[in-house]
Amino acid sequence: MNMIVTERAQEFIAQEGGIITVKLEQRLIPNCCNPPSIAPVPAVKTGKPEEGEAAEYAAVTIDGAEIYAHTSIRNYDNENPLRVDIETTLFGKRLVVYGLPAPGKDCGGCTSC
């Protein structure tokens, strides 16, 4: 697994206990003119994975952060690094993963997309 943790993400992770979990989650994605669809979206949360899911994760340490990476992330692509970073929203800061392909969007031929 080729993953980079930015300096500001390292600081945030350290403040939150030093452990994060990275995985792909199925989320509802709006599709312009068609009904919404479900697609895999990268997700990061602080802490370890749930007890029943632990077998699907591997623990690695990157720049002092203990990262539990799900098999879908671990086996992604060793040539293109994934980057864990901080995103600032109206509600504060949150961890994000960059470098995974965006979910496909096909709205059926409208000109709005």
N, CA, C and O atoms as a printed pandas DataFrame, in Angstrom:
     atom_number atom_name residue_name chain_id  residue_number  x_coord  y_coord  z_coord
0              1         N          MET        A               1    0.853   -1.180    0.000
1              2        CA          MET        A               1    0.000    0.000    0.000
2              3         C          MET        A               1    0.890    1.231    0.000
3              4         O          MET        A               1    1.842    1.330    0.775
4              5         N          ASN        A               2    0.572    2.147   -0.864
5              6        CA          ASN        A               2    1.337    3.371   -1.003
6              7         C          ASN        A               2    0.454    4.524   -0.518
7              8         O          ASN        A               2   -0.436    4.979   -1.237
8              9         N          MET        A               3    0.708    4.990    0.705
9             10        CA          MET        A               3   -0.133    6.028    1.306
10            11         C          MET        A               3    0.742    7.088    1.961
11            12         O          MET        A               3    1.760    6.784    2.584
12            13         N          ILE        A               4    0.322    8.332    1.806
13            14        CA          ILE        A               4    0.999    9.476    2.407
14            15         C          ILE        A               4    0.039   10.113    3.408
15            16         O          ILE        A               4   -1.153   10.250    3.129
16            17         N          VAL        A               5    0.555   10.501    4.567
17            18        CA          VAL        A               5   -0.246   11.236    5.553
18            19         C          VAL        A               5    0.370   12.620    5.661
19            20         O          VAL        A               5    1.531   12.752    6.050
20            21         N          THR        A               6   -0.393   13.653    5.321
21            22        CA          THR        A               6    0.150   15.007    5.361
22            23         C          THR        A               6    0.465   15.414    6.803
23            24         O          THR        A               6   -0.035   14.819    7.757
24            25         N          GLU        A               7    1.293   16.426    6.933
25            26        CA          GLU        A               7    1.705   16.882    8.262
26            27         C          GLU        A               7    0.507   17.355    9.089
27            28         O          GLU        A               7    0.409   17.038   10.274
28            29         N          ARG        A               8   -0.384   18.098    8.481
29            30        CA          ARG        A               8   -1.542   18.584    9.245
30            31         C          ARG        A               8   -2.491   17.441    9.611
31            32         O          ARG        A               8   -3.142   17.488   10.655
32            33         N          ALA        A               9   -2.575   16.415    8.757
33            34        CA          ALA        A               9   -3.372   15.238    9.105
34            35         C          ALA        A               9   -2.712   14.471   10.244
35            36         O          ALA        A               9   -3.406   13.952   11.118
36            37         N          GLN        A              10   -1.379   14.391   10.251
37            38        CA          GLN        A              10   -0.660   13.730   11.340
38            39         C          GLN        A              10   -0.973   14.392   12.678
39            40         O          GLN        A              10   -1.205   13.710   13.676
40            41         N          GLU        A              11   -0.978   15.718   12.693
41            42        CA          GLU        A              11   -1.278   16.464   13.925
42            43         C          GLU        A              11   -2.704   16.179   14.388
43            44         O          GLU        A              11   -2.942   15.950   15.574
44            45         N          PHE        A              12   -3.650   16.193   13.452
45            46        CA          PHE        A              12   -5.052   15.930   13.787
46            47         C          PHE        A              12   -5.222   14.514   14.326
47            48         O          PHE        A              12   -5.907   14.307   15.328
48            49         N          ILE        A              13   -4.602   13.540   13.664
49            50        CA          ILE        A              13   -4.692   12.146   14.092
50            51         C          ILE        A              13   -4.099   11.978   15.482
51            52         O          ILE        A              13   -4.664   11.264   16.310
52            53         N          ALA        A              14   -2.971   12.623   15.750
53            54        CA          ALA        A              14   -2.339   12.541   17.072
54            55         C          ALA        A              14   -3.263   13.101   18.156
55            56         O          ALA        A              14   -3.343   12.539   19.249
56            57         N          GLN        A              15   -3.954   14.193   17.865
57            58        CA          GLN        A              15   -4.888   14.795   18.822
58            59         C          GLN        A              15   -6.089   13.891   19.083
59            60         O          GLN        A              15   -6.684   13.944   20.159
60            61         N          GLU        A              16   -6.449   13.056   18.098
61            62        CA          GLU        A              16   -7.624   12.197   18.199
62            63         C          GLU        A              16   -7.290   10.774   18.652
63            64         O          GLU        A              16   -8.137    9.886   18.556
64            65         N          GLY        A              17   -6.077   10.544   19.139
65            66        CA          GLY        A              17   -5.721    9.233   19.662
66            67         C          GLY        A              17   -4.692    8.463   18.857
67            68         O          GLY        A              17   -4.252    7.398   19.291
68            69         N          GLY        A              18   -4.294    8.972   17.694
69            70        CA          GLY        A              18   -3.226    8.365   16.918
70            71         C          GLY        A              18   -3.616    7.193   16.043
71            72         O          GLY        A              18   -2.741    6.560   15.451
72            73         N          ILE        A              19   -4.915    6.878   15.937
73            74        CA          ILE        A              19   -5.365    5.720   15.161
74            75         C          ILE        A              19   -6.500    6.143   14.231
75            76         O          ILE        A              19   -7.421    6.851   14.639
76            77         N          ILE        A              20   -6.417    5.692   12.957
77            78        CA          ILE        A              20   -7.514    5.937   12.017
78            79         C          ILE        A              20   -7.840    4.647   11.254
79            80         O          ILE        A              20   -7.032    3.722   11.184
80            81         N          THR        A              21   -9.035    4.620   10.694
81            82        CA          THR        A              21   -9.501    3.521    9.853
82            83         C          THR        A              21   -9.857    4.101    8.496
83            84         O          THR        A              21  -10.577    5.095    8.405
84            85         N          VAL        A              22   -9.342    3.466    7.425
85            86        CA          VAL        A              22   -9.588    3.915    6.056
86            87         C          VAL        A              22  -10.286    2.787    5.298
87            88         O          VAL        A              22   -9.839    1.640    5.323
88            89         N          LYS        A              23  -11.388    3.127    4.623
89            90        CA          LYS        A              23  -12.111    2.113    3.852
90            91         C          LYS        A              23  -12.963    2.779    2.788
91            92         O          LYS        A              23  -13.072    4.004    2.741
92            93         N          LEU        A              24  -13.564    1.964    1.937
93            94        CA          LEU        A              24  -14.557    2.440    0.988
94            95         C          LEU        A              24  -15.927    2.126    1.563
95            96         O          LEU        A              24  -16.174    1.005    2.008
96            97         N          GLU        A              25  -16.819    3.110    1.558
97            98        CA          GLU        A              25  -18.187    2.910    2.029
98            99         C          GLU        A              25  -19.140    3.102    0.868
99           100         O          GLU        A              25  -18.895    3.922   -0.017
100          101         N          GLN        A              26  -20.216    2.353    0.872
101          102        CA          GLN        A              26  -21.258    2.514   -0.138
102          103         C          GLN        A              26  -22.126    3.702    0.264
103          104         O          GLN        A              26  -22.718    3.707    1.344
104          105         N          ARG        A              27  -22.202    4.714   -0.610
105          106        CA          ARG        A              27  -22.984    5.909   -0.312
106          107         C          ARG        A              27  -23.918    6.235   -1.465
107          108         O          ARG        A              27  -23.671    5.871   -2.615
108          109         N          LEU        A              28  -24.980    6.918   -1.132
109          110        CA          LEU        A              28  -25.956    7.367   -2.118
110          111         C          LEU        A              28  -25.391    8.594   -2.836
111          112         O          LEU        A              28  -25.020    9.576   -2.193
112          113         N          ILE        A              29  -25.325    8.538   -4.163
113          114        CA          ILE        A              29  -24.755    9.612   -4.970
114          115         C          ILE        A              29  -25.857   10.201   -5.847
115          116         O          ILE        A              29  -26.512    9.465   -6.584
116          117         N          PRO        A              30  -26.077   11.535   -5.779
117          118        CA          PRO        A              30  -27.077   12.157   -6.646
118          119         C          PRO        A              30  -26.655   12.028   -8.110
119          120         O          PRO        A              30  -25.464   12.076   -8.420
120          121         N          ASN        A              31  -27.619   11.867   -9.001
121          122        CA          ASN        A              31  -27.332   11.660  -10.423
122          123         C          ASN        A              31  -28.106   12.633  -11.297
123          124         O          ASN        A              31  -28.788   12.202  -12.227
124          125         N          CYS        A              32  -28.025   13.888  -11.038
125          126        CA          CYS        A              32  -28.609   14.932  -11.878
126          127         C          CYS        A              32  -30.069   14.643  -12.237
127          128         O          CYS        A              32  -30.961   14.906  -11.430
128          129         N          CYS        A              33  -30.323   14.112  -13.418
129          130        CA          CYS        A              33  -31.687   13.928  -13.916
130          131         C          CYS        A              33  -32.286   12.564  -13.587
131          132         O          CYS        A              33  -33.496   12.381  -13.718
132          133         N          ASN        A              34  -31.470   11.610  -13.166
133          134        CA          ASN        A              34  -31.923   10.256  -12.866
134          135         C          ASN        A              34  -31.967   10.024  -11.366
135          136         O          ASN        A              34  -31.467   10.842  -10.594
136          137         N          PRO        A              35  -32.557    8.922  -10.950
137          138        CA          PRO        A              35  -32.566    8.606   -9.518
138          139         C          PRO        A              35  -31.141    8.425   -8.991
139          140         O          PRO        A              35  -30.249    8.046   -9.751
140          141         N          PRO        A              36  -30.918    8.689   -7.716
141          142        CA          PRO        A              36  -29.583    8.516   -7.148
142          143         C          PRO        A              36  -29.118    7.066   -7.252
143          144         O          PRO        A              36  -29.930    6.142   -7.308
144          145         N          SER        A              37  -27.803    6.883   -7.275
145          146        CA          SER        A              37  -27.234    5.537   -7.320
146          147         C          SER        A              37  -26.309    5.354   -6.117
147          148         O          SER        A              37  -25.986    6.315   -5.418
148          149         N          ILE        A              38  -25.894    4.124   -5.889
149          150        CA          ILE        A              38  -24.988    3.823   -4.786
150          151         C          ILE        A              38  -23.613    3.558   -5.379
151          152         O          ILE        A              38  -23.480    2.813   -6.351
152          153         N          ALA        A              39  -22.571    4.183   -4.779
153          154        CA          ALA        A              39  -21.204    4.040   -5.281
154          155         C          ALA        A              39  -20.236    3.991   -4.102
155          156         O          ALA        A              39  -20.540    4.516   -3.031
156          157         N          PRO        A              40  -19.062    3.361   -4.290
157          158        CA          PRO        A              40  -18.060    3.344   -3.228
158          159         C          PRO        A              40  -17.377    4.700   -3.105
159          160         O          PRO        A              40  -16.930    5.274   -4.098
160          161         N          VAL        A              41  -17.300    5.203   -1.884
161          162        CA          VAL        A              41  -16.694    6.504   -1.603
162          163         C          VAL        A              41  -15.659    6.310   -0.487
163          164         O          VAL        A              41  -15.950    5.637    0.502
164          165         N          PRO        A              42  -14.455    6.887   -0.624
165          166        CA          PRO        A              42  -13.449    6.748    0.428
166          167         C          PRO        A              42  -13.927    7.380    1.735
167          168         O          PRO        A              42  -14.520    8.458    1.737
168          169         N          ALA        A              43  -13.663    6.700    2.831
169          170        CA          ALA        A              43  -14.065    7.200    4.147
170          171         C          ALA        A              43  -12.926    6.993    5.144
171          172         O          ALA        A              43  -12.247    5.966    5.125
172          173         N          VAL        A              44  -12.729    7.978    6.007
173          174        CA          VAL        A              44  -11.719    7.903    7.060
174          175         C          VAL        A              44  -12.398    8.245    8.372
175          176         O          VAL        A              44  -13.164    9.207    8.446
176          177         N          LYS        A              45  -12.123    7.463    9.409
177          178        CA          LYS        A              45  -12.644    7.794   10.736
178          179         C          LYS        A              45  -11.538    7.564   11.754
179          180         O          LYS        A              45  -10.626    6.770   11.525
180          181         N          THR        A              46  -11.624    8.255   12.861
181          182        CA          THR        A              46  -10.646    8.041   13.915
182          183         C          THR        A              46  -11.002    6.768   14.668
183          184         O          THR        A              46  -12.172    6.404   14.782
184          185         N          GLY        A              47   -9.981    6.104   15.177
185          186        CA          GLY        A              47  -10.187    4.886   15.946
186          187         C          GLY        A              47  -10.013    3.630   15.121
187          188         O          GLY        A              47   -9.775    3.679   13.915
188          189         N          LYS        A              48  -10.139    2.488   15.808
189          190        CA          LYS        A              48   -9.984    1.177   15.181
190          191         C          LYS        A              48  -11.288    0.749   14.519
191          192         O          LYS        A              48  -12.351    1.294   14.819
192          193         N          PRO        A              49  -11.205   -0.237   13.611
193          194        CA          PRO        A              49  -12.444   -0.766   13.010
194          195         C          PRO        A              49  -13.272   -1.518   14.046
195          196         O          PRO        A              49  -12.777   -1.873   15.115
196          197         N          GLU        A              50  -14.530   -1.754   13.716
197          198        CA          GLU        A              50  -15.419   -2.498   14.602
198          199         C          GLU        A              50  -14.868   -3.898   14.838
199          200         O          GLU        A              50  -14.186   -4.449   13.974
200          201         N          GLU        A              51  -15.156   -4.476   15.994
201          202        CA          GLU        A              51  -14.640   -5.805   16.366
202          203         C          GLU        A              51  -14.930   -6.863   15.313
203          204         O          GLU        A              51  -14.029   -7.628   14.970
204          205         N          GLY        A              52  -16.124   -6.940   14.796
205          206        CA          GLY        A              52  -16.495   -7.957   13.831
206          207         C          GLY        A              52  -15.852   -7.782   12.462
207          208         O          GLY        A              52  -15.842   -8.720   11.665
208          209         N          GLU        A              53  -15.315   -6.602   12.174
209          210        CA          GLU        A              53  -14.713   -6.317   10.877
210          211         C          GLU        A              53  -13.189   -6.382   10.894
211          212         O          GLU        A              53  -12.566   -6.249    9.841
212          213         N          ALA        A              54  -12.579   -6.580   12.040
213          214        CA          ALA        A              54  -11.127   -6.472   12.199
214          215         C          ALA        A              54  -10.343   -7.365   11.241
215          216         O          ALA        A              54   -9.243   -6.994   10.833
216          217         N          ALA        A              55  -10.874   -8.527   10.873
217          218        CA          ALA        A              55  -10.154   -9.450    9.988
218          219         C          ALA        A              55   -9.991   -8.883    8.578
219          220         O          ALA        A              55   -9.120   -9.330    7.833
220          221         N          GLU        A              56  -10.813   -7.912    8.206
221          222        CA          GLU        A              56  -10.752   -7.328    6.867
222          223         C          GLU        A              56   -9.750   -6.180    6.768
223          224         O          GLU        A              56   -9.619   -5.568    5.709
224          225         N          TYR        A              57   -9.048   -5.883    7.850
225          226        CA          TYR        A              57   -8.138   -4.744    7.904
226          227         C          TYR        A              57   -6.717   -5.189    8.211
227          228         O          TYR        A              57   -6.495   -6.219    8.848
228          229         N          ALA        A              58   -5.766   -4.397    7.750
229          230        CA          ALA        A              58   -4.361   -4.585    8.105
230          231         C          ALA        A              58   -3.886   -3.295    8.766
231          232         O          ALA        A              58   -4.212   -2.199    8.310
232          233         N          ALA        A              59   -3.124   -3.428    9.828
233          234        CA          ALA        A              59   -2.600   -2.258   10.531
234          235         C          ALA        A              59   -1.210   -1.920    9.999
235          236         O          ALA        A              59   -0.336   -2.785    9.930
236          237         N          VAL        A              60   -1.015   -0.670    9.627
237          238        CA          VAL        A              60    0.286   -0.165    9.203
238          239         C          VAL        A              60    0.541    1.141    9.941
239          240         O          VAL        A              60   -0.395    1.844   10.320
240          241         N          THR        A              61    1.802    1.456   10.140
241          242        CA          THR        A              61    2.166    2.723   10.766
242          243         C          THR        A              61    2.836    3.589    9.714
243          244         O          THR        A              61    3.834    3.195    9.111
244          245         N          ILE        A              62    2.279    4.768    9.501
245          246        CA          ILE        A              62    2.820    5.722    8.533
246          247         C          ILE        A              62    2.997    7.050    9.241
247          248         O          ILE        A              62    2.033    7.641    9.727
248          249         N          ASP        A              63    4.236    7.516    9.297
249          250        CA          ASP        A              63    4.561    8.808    9.912
250          251         C          ASP        A              63    3.975    8.953   11.314
251          252         O          ASP        A              63    3.481   10.021   11.677
252          253         N          GLY        A              64    4.030    7.890   12.092
253          254        CA          GLY        A              64    3.584    7.934   13.478
254          255         C          GLY        A              64    2.100    7.683   13.686
255          256         O          GLY        A              64    1.648    7.591   14.827
256          257         N          ALA        A              65    1.334    7.571   12.612
257          258        CA          ALA        A              65   -0.104    7.305   12.729
258          259         C          ALA        A              65   -0.354    5.825   12.478
259          260         O          ALA        A              65    0.143    5.260   11.504
260          261         N          GLU        A              66   -1.128    5.201   13.362
261          262        CA          GLU        A              66   -1.513    3.807   13.155
262          263         C          GLU        A              66   -2.754    3.802   12.270
263          264         O          GLU        A              66   -3.792    4.362   12.622
264          265         N          ILE        A              67   -2.622    3.155   11.111
265          266        CA          ILE        A              67   -3.688    3.171   10.122
266          267         C          ILE        A              67   -4.185    1.757    9.894
267          268         O          ILE        A              67   -3.412    0.850    9.584
268          269         N          TYR        A              68   -5.492    1.585   10.053
269          270        CA          TYR        A              68   -6.137    0.320    9.726
270          271         C          TYR        A              68   -6.726    0.487    8.331
271          272         O          TYR        A              68   -7.659    1.263    8.131
272          273         N          ALA        A              69   -6.173   -0.248    7.370
273          274        CA          ALA        A              69   -6.595   -0.125    5.981
274          275         C          ALA        A              69   -7.405   -1.346    5.576
275          276         O          ALA        A              69   -6.942   -2.478    5.715
276          277         N          HIS        A              70   -8.604   -1.120    5.079
277          278        CA          HIS        A              70   -9.484   -2.185    4.591
278          279         C          HIS        A              70   -8.880   -2.800    3.336
279          280         O          HIS        A              70   -8.092   -2.149    2.650
280          281         N          THR        A              71   -9.235   -4.036    3.029
281          282        CA          THR        A              71   -8.688   -4.722    1.858
282          283         C          THR        A              71   -8.960   -3.949    0.568
283          284         O          THR        A              71   -8.141   -3.988   -0.349
284          285         N          SER        A              72  -10.077   -3.256    0.478
285          286        CA          SER        A              72  -10.385   -2.482   -0.724
286          287         C          SER        A              72   -9.413   -1.324   -0.921
287          288         O          SER        A              72   -9.163   -0.911   -2.053
288          289         N          ILE        A              73   -8.868   -0.801    0.164
289          290        CA          ILE        A              73   -7.877    0.277    0.094
290          291         C          ILE        A              73   -6.481   -0.309   -0.043
291          292         O          ILE        A              73   -5.679    0.163   -0.849
292          293         N          ARG        A              74   -6.198   -1.326    0.736
293          294        CA          ARG        A              74   -4.871   -1.940    0.770
294          295         C          ARG        A              74   -4.439   -2.439   -0.594
295          296         O          ARG        A              74   -3.269   -2.322   -0.960
296          297         N          ASN        A              75   -5.365   -2.989   -1.340
297          298        CA          ASN        A              75   -5.043   -3.588   -2.630
298          299         C          ASN        A              75   -5.294   -2.642   -3.798
299          300         O          ASN        A              75   -5.364   -3.088   -4.943
300          301         N          TYR        A              76   -5.430   -1.373   -3.537
301          302        CA          TYR        A              76   -5.827   -0.436   -4.586
302          303         C          TYR        A              76   -4.806   -0.366   -5.722
303          304         O          TYR        A              76   -5.053   -0.923   -6.792
304          305         N          ASP        A              77   -3.681    0.294   -5.523
305          306        CA          ASP        A              77   -2.714    0.514   -6.609
306          307         C          ASP        A              77   -1.432    1.041   -5.984
307          308         O          ASP        A              77   -1.410    2.154   -5.458
308          309         N          ASN        A              78   -0.377    0.263   -6.036
309          310        CA          ASN        A              78    0.875    0.673   -5.394
310          311         C          ASN        A              78    1.627    1.755   -6.156
311          312         O          ASN        A              78    2.566    2.332   -5.607
312          313         N          GLU        A              79    1.258    2.051   -7.387
313          314        CA          GLU        A              79    1.969    3.065   -8.156
314          315         C          GLU        A              79    1.468    4.477   -7.873
315          316         O          GLU        A              79    2.245    5.430   -7.940
316          317         N          ASN        A              80    0.206    4.623   -7.564
317          318        CA          ASN        A              80   -0.373    5.938   -7.294
318          319         C          ASN        A              80   -0.634    6.069   -5.801
319          320         O          ASN        A              80   -1.480    5.357   -5.262
320          321         N          PRO        A              81    0.077    6.967   -5.121
321          322        CA          PRO        A              81   -0.115    7.061   -3.670
322          323         C          PRO        A              81   -1.471    7.645   -3.300
323          324         O          PRO        A              81   -1.988    8.539   -3.969
324          325         N          LEU        A              82   -2.027    7.120   -2.225
325          326        CA          LEU        A              82   -3.215    7.706   -1.627
326          327         C          LEU        A              82   -2.733    8.731   -0.609
327          328         O          LEU        A              82   -1.677    8.550   -0.004
328          329         N          ARG        A              83   -3.487    9.794   -0.417
329          330        CA          ARG        A              83   -3.065   10.852    0.496
330          331         C          ARG        A              83   -4.170   11.105    1.518
331          332         O          ARG        A              83   -5.298   11.445    1.162
332          333         N          VAL        A              84   -3.825   10.932    2.796
333          334        CA          VAL        A              84   -4.740   11.266    3.886
334          335         C          VAL        A              84   -4.460   12.710    4.253
335          336         O          VAL        A              84   -3.317   13.074    4.529
336          337         N          ASP        A              85   -5.494   13.531    4.258
337          338        CA          ASP        A              85   -5.324   14.959    4.513
338          339         C          ASP        A              85   -6.503   15.468    5.336
339          340         O          ASP        A              85   -7.391   14.704    5.714
340          341         N          ILE        A              86   -6.497   16.751    5.601
341          342        CA          ILE        A              86   -7.559   17.422    6.351
342          343         C          ILE        A              86   -8.369   18.279    5.384
343          344         O          ILE        A              86   -7.815   18.942    4.507
344          345         N          GLU        A              87   -9.671   18.253    5.556
345          346        CA          GLU        A              87  -10.562   19.129    4.811
346          347         C          GLU        A              87  -11.303   19.979    5.833
347          348         O          GLU        A              87  -11.790   19.465    6.840
348          349         N          THR        A              88  -11.385   21.265    5.574
349          350        CA          THR        A              88  -12.090   22.167    6.477
350          351         C          THR        A              88  -13.484   22.440    5.925
351          352         O          THR        A              88  -13.645   22.816    4.764
352          353         N          THR        A              89  -14.482   22.246    6.771
353          354        CA          THR        A              89  -15.867   22.491    6.380
354          355         C          THR        A              89  -16.456   23.558    7.296
355          356         O          THR        A              89  -15.766   24.087    8.167
356          357         N          LEU        A              90  -17.716   23.868    7.099
357          358        CA          LEU        A              90  -18.388   24.817    7.986
358          359         C          LEU        A              90  -18.484   24.292    9.413
359          360         O          LEU        A              90  -18.621   25.068   10.359
360          361         N          PHE        A              91  -18.412   22.975    9.563
361          362        CA          PHE        A              91  -18.591   22.353   10.875
362          363         C          PHE        A              91  -17.274   21.977   11.536
363          364         O          PHE        A              91  -17.289   21.372   12.608
364          365         N          GLY        A              92  -16.141   22.311   10.941
365          366        CA          GLY        A              92  -14.840   21.986   11.518
366          367         C          GLY        A              92  -13.971   21.238   10.531
367          368         O          GLY        A              92  -14.135   21.358    9.317
368          369         N          LYS        A              93  -13.042   20.464   11.071
369          370        CA          LYS        A              93  -12.103   19.713   10.241
370          371         C          LYS        A              93  -12.497   18.250   10.201
371          372         O          LYS        A              93  -13.097   17.722   11.138
372          373         N          ARG        A              94  -12.141   17.593    9.074
373          374        CA          ARG        A              94  -12.356   16.164    8.973
374          375         C          ARG        A              94  -11.256   15.561    8.107
375          376         O          ARG        A              94  -10.654   16.248    7.281
376          377         N          LEU        A              95  -11.002   14.282    8.303
377          378        CA          LEU        A              95  -10.013   13.565    7.523
378          379         C          LEU        A              95  -10.624   13.119    6.201
379          380         O          LEU        A              95  -11.795   12.743    6.145
380          381         N          VAL        A              96   -9.820   13.162    5.131
381          382        CA          VAL        A              96  -10.259   12.714    3.818
382          383         C          VAL        A              96   -9.131   11.920    3.158
383          384         O          VAL        A              96   -7.969   12.045    3.542
384          385         N          VAL        A              97   -9.482   11.103    2.164
385          386        CA          VAL        A              97   -8.504   10.352    1.387
386          387         C          VAL        A              97   -8.601   10.817   -0.058
387          388         O          VAL        A              97   -9.681   10.815   -0.648
388          389         N          TYR        A              98   -7.468   11.215   -0.623
389          390        CA          TYR        A              98   -7.401   11.610   -2.025
390          391         C          TYR        A              98   -6.591   10.573   -2.795
391          392         O          TYR        A              98   -5.690    9.944   -2.241
392          393         N          GLY        A              99   -6.912   10.399   -4.065
393          394        CA          GLY        A              99   -6.144    9.517   -4.920
394          395         C          GLY        A              99   -6.906    8.309   -5.416
395          396         O          GLY        A              99   -6.435    7.605   -6.309
396          397         N          LEU        A             100   -8.070    8.057   -4.855
397          398        CA          LEU        A             100   -8.907    6.965   -5.350
398          399         C          LEU        A             100   -9.743    7.485   -6.503
399          400         O          LEU        A             100  -10.084    8.668   -6.524
400          401         N          PRO        A             101  -10.083    6.634   -7.465
401          402        CA          PRO        A             101  -10.905    7.118   -8.581
402          403         C          PRO        A             101  -12.279    7.563   -8.089
403          404         O          PRO        A             101  -12.848    6.969   -7.173
404          405         N          ALA        A             102  -12.794    8.604   -8.706
405          406        CA          ALA        A             102  -14.133    9.102   -8.356
406          407         C          ALA        A             102  -15.178    8.127   -8.862
407          408         O          ALA        A             102  -14.974    7.475   -9.886
408          409         N          PRO        A             103  -16.306    8.018   -8.152
409          410        CA          PRO        A             103  -17.372    7.147   -8.641
410          411         C          PRO        A             103  -17.845    7.612  -10.011
411          412         O          PRO        A             103  -17.903    8.810  -10.289
412          413         N          GLY        A             104  -18.179    6.651  -10.857
413          414        CA          GLY        A             104  -18.651    6.991  -12.195
414          415         C          GLY        A             104  -19.964    7.748  -12.154
415          416         O          GLY        A             104  -20.807    7.501  -11.291
416          417         N          LYS        A             105  -20.132    8.663  -13.082
417          418        CA          LYS        A             105  -21.366    9.438  -13.128
418          419         C          LYS        A             105  -21.911    9.365  -14.546
419          420         O          LYS        A             105  -21.263    9.810  -15.493
420          421         N          ASP        A             106  -23.084    8.813  -14.684
421          422        CA          ASP        A             106  -23.740    8.716  -15.996
422          423         C          ASP        A             106  -25.188    9.061  -15.794
423          424         O          ASP        A             106  -25.958    8.264  -15.258
424          425         N          CYS        A             107  -25.559   10.231  -16.216
425          426        CA          CYS        A             107  -26.916   10.682  -15.939
426          427         C          CYS        A             107  -27.884   10.365  -17.074
427          428         O          CYS        A             107  -29.065   10.700  -16.984
428          429         N          GLY        A             108  -27.414    9.739  -18.118
429          430        CA          GLY        A             108  -28.337    9.335  -19.171
430          431         C          GLY        A             108  -28.453   10.278  -20.333
431          432         O          GLY        A             108  -29.417   10.187  -21.092
432          433         N          GLY        A             109  -27.521   11.174  -20.507
433          434        CA          GLY        A             109  -27.505   11.974  -21.720
434          435         C          GLY        A             109  -28.023   13.384  -21.597
435          436         O          GLY        A             109  -28.169   14.057  -22.617
436          437         N          CYS        A             110  -28.310   13.869  -20.403
437          438        CA          CYS        A             110  -28.753   15.259  -20.309
438          439         C          CYS        A             110  -27.551   16.178  -20.539
439          440         O          CYS        A             110  -26.411   15.716  -20.501
440          441         N          THR        A             111  -27.777   17.417  -20.768
441          442        CA          THR        A             111  -26.681   18.362  -21.026
442          443         C          THR        A             111  -26.252   19.108  -19.768
443          444         O          THR        A             111  -25.361   19.953  -19.844
444          445         N          SER        A             112  -26.848   18.827  -18.627
445          446        CA          SER        A             112  -26.539   19.537  -17.384
446          447         C          SER        A             112  -25.229   19.083  -16.742
447          448         O          SER        A             112  -24.614   19.839  -15.991
448          449         N          CYS        A             113  -24.798   17.852  -17.031
449          450        CA          CYS        A             113  -23.620   17.306  -16.349
450          451         C          CYS        A             113  -22.354   17.615  -17.075
451          452         O          CYS        A             113  -21.276   17.225  -16.628
